[in-house]
Structures are given as C-alpha cells and as structure tokens.
Amino acid sequence: MKIMVSACLLGHKCKYNGKDNYSEKVIEYVKGHEVIPVCPEVEGGLPVPRLQCEICNGAVININGESKDAEFRKGAEICLKKALDEKVDLAILQSRSPSCGVKTVYNGRFDGTLVDGKGVFAKMLDENGIKTFDVEDI
C-alpha cells in the first residue's frame, strides 16, 4: 500500500513555526508500506518558518491579512499530482491545517476557534477520490 503523509508528522520541520508534528502512531501505522511525505505549503513556495495562515471566506490569508491563497493552491496541486502519479491508496494528514485539515480548520479570525471544513489539499484529495485520514483518528 502507498500512503501519502503530511511531512510534519514524520518529523520534517516544515510547520509554519519551523517545528514538526512528529507522531509515533503514524510511524507505527505506516511501517511496511511505501510512504510518500509531502508538505503542500513548502511545495507552494512558502518559507519555513512563515506567518501563521488560516482560511477566511474560502481563501488562505496570513495573520497580517495578506493572501497566500495562490501558494497554498499551487502546493496542493503539486502534491495532488504526486498522489495521482504515485497512485496512493490513502493520505494521513495533519489536523486543523489550512492545507491538510481533514475535518476541521481554524475559522480565519486567528482566535483559535475551529470550524467544520477541510484544508485546501485535503479537499483536492477528496475531490479526486483519494481517501484522507486525520492523524487524530490513527
């Protein structure tokens, strides 16, 4: 089985704050499978570290109100192409991320409030028939 995984979950320091979301549960879950790490935000050209971003009215903005939607969508498209080319069976994605959130994302007001919704990349995967899992469900 081929499993695409948010790179931060595998220990890659690609989060907006320069850290990772290393998950021992994910490492155990993917043992024996082909793993394809991705970070759509980095693929879209955003630096590490970078300003915090959230989805506001359907577009991604940073905490200063600047649009980063083009970078998020470009990175999501690059990673989607990789998923389709590699014929991945599923993707394990980081919770709450404006790229990878599977069930919830932050509300776009930078106040810590979660709302039902998907990140840009998670939504693209779903629209293309690739099963997505929230890391918290592993």
N, C-alpha and C positions, 0 to 999 in steps of 0.2 A: 504494500500500500504506500502511496505517496501522500505525504502530509505537509502542507504549507503551514508555517508557524510564524507569528509575529516575532521578529528577530530579538526584540527586547526580552521575550520570555525565555530565550535561550542564553541570555547573559550578554547580548550585544548592547553596548552603551549607546543607544540611539534615541532614547526618550528626549523630550523637549528640554529636560533639565540636565541632560548629559549622563543620566543614570540608566539602569535597566530594571526589568520586572522579572528577574530570574525566577523560574518555577521548577522546583524539583518534581512536582506532579507531572508537568509537561514532559520533562526529560524522561521520566519513567514510562509515560504513556507512549512516547514515540520510539522507544527502544525497539530495534529490529525492523523499523520502517525507514523508507527514504524520506529525509527531512529537507524541505526547501525553505530556508529562512528569508523573510522579506521585511522591509520597513518602507512602506509607501511614501512616508514623509521625506525620508532621505533620498529615495529614488526620484522624488519630485524636485529635488534640488535644495531642500531646506537644510540649514546647517545644524550641527549639534555642538553646543546647546542652541536653543531657539526660544522665542517667546511662546508662551502658552497659547494654544488655539482652541476654539470651540466653534460649533456650527450655530449660526444665527440666521434665521429666516432662510434656511436652505443653503447658505454659503458659509465657507470657513473664513473666520477672521481671527487675528491675534488679539491679545489683550489691549493693544493700543488702537484697535479698531481698523487696522489695515487688512485688506483682503489677502488671503493666502489660498484662496479657492483654486486658482489655476495650478499652483504647485501640488496641492492635495489631489486634484483630479488627474494631473499628469502622472504622478507617482502611482495612483491607484490603477490607472490604465496600463502602465508598465508592468506592475505586479499581476494584474489580471491576465495580460498577455502571457506572462511567465507561467501562471497557473494553467491556462488553457494549453499552451505549448507542451508543458510537462505532464498534462493530463492528471492533475492532482485529484485525489479522492475526497479530501476534506481539508479545511483550514481551521487551525486553532488560533484565535485572535485575542488580543488584549482588551479587556473590559473597558468600557466608557470612553475609549479613544475616539477622536473625531475622524480617524481613519478606520480603525479596526473594531470599534464598538459593535457588538452583535445584537444586544438587547436594549441598552441604554447609552445615552451620551449626555454630556453636560448641556444645559439649556441655552448657552450663548450669552449669558449675562455675567459669567465669571464669578458666580456667587456660590459655587459648589453644589447647585441643585441639579439632580439627574432627571431626565425625561425619557420616555419610551422613544426609541429611534435607533438608527444604525449609522455607523460611520460611513464615509464615502467609499472606502474599499470593501467593507463588509457588504454594503448594498450592491456594489457591482458584482461581487462573487455570487450573491443570492440571485441576482437577475440573470446570471449565466449558468445557473443550475449547480453551482458548487456549494456543497454543504459547509456551513460555518458553525463552529462551536465557540462559545465564550469560555475563556480559560477558567472562570469560576465554576463551570459545570464539569470540569475534568476531575 
